[in-house]
Structure formats: C-alpha cells, structure tokens
C-alpha cells in the first residue's frame, strides 16, 4: 500500500476527525437537544389524552388554584391533601369527557382547538379577572372586528405563543399507536373504570372540604378550564340557534298616545352609555369632577343609586328595554318578544336607533336603525371607530328630517375598554399619566383610571351637546334620558373590564349613572313636577324602571304599563298619568 493510499484510508480519516472533535462533555448538550428535537413518543389514544388533561389541570387553571387555596395554610398537610383531591377530581372529570370524544383520527385536531380556546381563556382570566359564563360567551360571539382588533395586544400574542404554540407543537409530535378494535375497546374500558374509581375515591375523601369550598365560592365554577368555556359555548350556541328564525311575539299592541291639539310634537332622546360606572361619575360625588358641564346644566336630574340588569352589553341592553324586570328576565324572552321600542312604534311614535357600537343586540329589530359610518364623519372617525360626538351630528340630522312625535336612541361607544384612551380626543386628556395601550397589564392602576376618567369627561361633553341641541330647537317638546348599560372594574380585587357573573359581581360593575333632562315645554305638556323628581332622585332605581318610566313620560297607554315601576308616576299630575 502506498503512502498516498494509507493517508486517505477510512481509518486515517476517522482518526483525524476524532482528534479534532469536541470533548465528550461539551458535546452532551447538543446531543440532548438533538434527541429532544427528534424524539417522537408513541402513545395510545388513552395515554395521550391523559397527559393532555394533566397539562390542562396544572397550567390552564392557575386562577382557579389561586382562589381555591386562598384561605388555606399552604404549609399544612391538610391543605396538600385537599389540593391533591381537587386535582384528581378535576383531572378525572376532564379525562372522562375528553376520552369519550377522542378517536384516533380526530384527537389531535380536537385537542388543538381546545388548546387554542384555553389559551385565550387563560389569558383573559389571568390578566383581567374575566369569568367565562354563558353571558360572557354571548359577548364573545357578538364581538365585532374593531373590538377584536383592540384585544390583539403584544401580551396576548406572547401568551398564545407559550400556551398554544408550544403544547400544539408537542401534541403533533406524538405518534398515536395503532390498535385492533378489540384491544382498543378493552383498553378504553379499563381507563374509564380506573378514572371513575379514582374520581369517586377523591370525591369521597374530599367531599366536605370541596363542597363547602364550592358552595361558599360559587365563582370558582367559572374558572375551571376547559369546562367553563365548553359548557358556556354550548349553551350560547344553542340559544343563538334557537332564536335564529324566531318570530317575535308582539308586546303592547294596544299602545296608544293622546296629545292635545295645541301640543308640540314630542321628542325623547335615550342615550345608552357604555361601561360607565357610578363610582366615577362626577355628579355622584366622585372626588374628581368628571361631569363639569352637566353640573352646570340647571335642569339635569341625577339619579345616584341605579342598578344595572347585567354586567355585559349582551345581557343589559336587551334586559333594560324588555318588559320583565331583571328577576324575570331571560335571554329566551328577549329573543322571542318585542322590546320597548316596538311598543312605542305601536303607539304611533317614530323610533330611530343610531348606533356607534357593535349593534343593538336585537332591541332595535323592527324599527329604523342606522349605524354610524366613518365615511360620513371623517373628522371624528379613525381606524373604523367614531367618537361619540358623531352621534350628536346624527341626532341633529334626524331631528330635522321629520316633525312627527319621535324617540331617538343614541348607542354610545362611551367607555368601552380596554382602549379607554381611544374614546376621547387629545383635548380631553386632563388626568395624567394615561394608559395608552389596550394591554392593561402594562399600565398602573392610576394610569388606567386616568384614561377611564378622561373618557367619562368626554361623555360629559357629548351629553351636554345633546342637551344644548335639544334646547336650541323649537320644533319639539324635548327630553333626554341617559343610562349606562353596565359598569366597569378598574383593578379592584384584581378585576378589570366587566362581565362577571351577576351573583358575584362587584358594585363597580352593577351600579351605573343615570340622568334625566326635560325642556320646560315637555314638563308642562306632560304635567311633570321636576322638583318632585329631584327629591326622589337619590332613591334606589334600576334598569327595570326604564320600560315603564318611558311609557309614563310619553303618556303611552297600554295594559303592559306598570305604574309602580314608573319613576315619574308620583311626580305627574293625575290627568297626565
């Protein structure tokens, strides 16, 4: 063999390569990474689902564990026993549900979808204190494009990358082991049996502690992921499907209105506020004067103790315009019956809904509806959203379009969160520093409150402009009612935005501002004693009163009118009731 042949021999080349290779210890990390990257475990469907539900129990239920264990001594053995039993109950329940739907061909797409939804849910639950019940899912399903875009923050995208991207990548690396149908059935029955036995044992061992905990902390049921959104989504979708082709039953078909020949036509403007809470309303004695212009209007009557029908627009808006009060209200009723606006139309009034929000939630069905178009109010609109002063311009156009008795509803964008800083022009940035992002986790509570209060300050101007518009027209006997749909949490008890289930909702979300304003002509024609109204304005009122108070103020007669629910009833002359 020549030197050249031996030099290029495989043995020589291997020796040469090894002499310059990394030391064994230094190459270990790269080997581990390489092995992990190429590792593809093979699991049965049942084993696969078990690992997934354990991941759900541990990583997607952090708010649940935080609240559930809040009253326990964390170092006590009893605490860990309770914790372990609750973990077993949650995991086994999820497992029995998931494995029932897990078929080899569908299990990965199904779990991918569940991880996606769970990632969204865990973000809003963790950062905003959101509870996902049926009404919250209704809100989600009715969210428009503009609202959705505002919620797509950098913080959300990072959270999705971790809580959706990583687990999804993991589950698609797993190989599902093939099996004969006989073995598959026997294996699944075995897992069913084992899960059921463990579940029953865990329930027996922890029944007293867990039942007491859930009974005293009813909000916990809305934090159990993925059960919270699966159940709520099913209920929300079924109710939407049931109402899709429903013909609404008439309400107040006998309604009529009698006016004297020398009376002016009547104009009532109902301004529906958004997310305005009573606690920050200047006229209610808030430490900041967020309503300076309304405070200068001598004829404004402020109602300081008003309760909303719900904590979300999807509930409150239909409820406040429906015949039943909150105690008898149901989504099914609202979907199947006409609203207050239809009763007014039956009485012969022209009714118009002007919308600067995401729709009327069915309230305006059957009456004239106009959504504000950014193209029509270019100076007041950007990014598909219009400032509420556009509603005042639309109202001015509507007033001049007819001389008939009419009711106009202005649906505000108001204090719609989390982008409070977008709800007012720069000139209204009085309280600083502000939170100039929809990602509230990046802002201090003070900055969030400042932005919220600036938005209220702008609402004060909008309402003042509505009143001035009504004052400076002489065609109508005019009046205005302002009432917010629900309140808002600004960090109290770790809660933000709104939508907490009503039974556990804080006052910040259920107490709302309401003001009434009447022109002298309107008060005289309807026989209203405004001094009397001022004296009772601090008495408890609610959304329940709107339906009947509007009928009473306009002199609409119908068998559906309930005088006891009419706030103005005791302050009107008997002949005008």
Secondary structure, DSSP 8 states (H G I E B T S, - for coil): --HHHHHTSHHHHHHHHHHTS--HHHHHHHHHHHHHHH---EE-HHHHHHHHHHHHHHHS-HHHHHHHTTTS-TTSHHHHHHHHHHHHHHHHHHHHHHHHH--TTTHHHHHHHHHHHHHHHHHHHHHH-----HHHHHHHHT--HHHHHHH--HHHHHHHIIIIIIHHHHHHH-EE----HHHHHHHHHHHHHHHHHHHHHHHHHHHHHHHHHHHH-GGGGGGSTTHHHHHHHHHHHHHHHHHTT---B-S-TT-EE---TT--EEEEEEEEESS--GGG-GGGT-SS-S-HHHHT-TTEEEEEEEE-S-SSHHHHHHHHTSSS-TTT--HHHHHHB--HHHHHHHTT-EEEEEESSS--TTTTTTSEEEE--GGG-GGGEETTEE-THHHHHHHHHHHHT--S-EEEEEE--TT-SS-GGGSS-GGG--S-S---SS-GGGS-HHHHHHHHHHHHHHHHHHHHHHHHHHHT--SEEEEEEEEES---EESGGG-EES---GGG--HHHHEEEEEEEE-HHHHHHHTB-HHHHHHTTTS-EETHHHHHHHHHHHTEE-TT--GGG-TTGGGB-GGG-
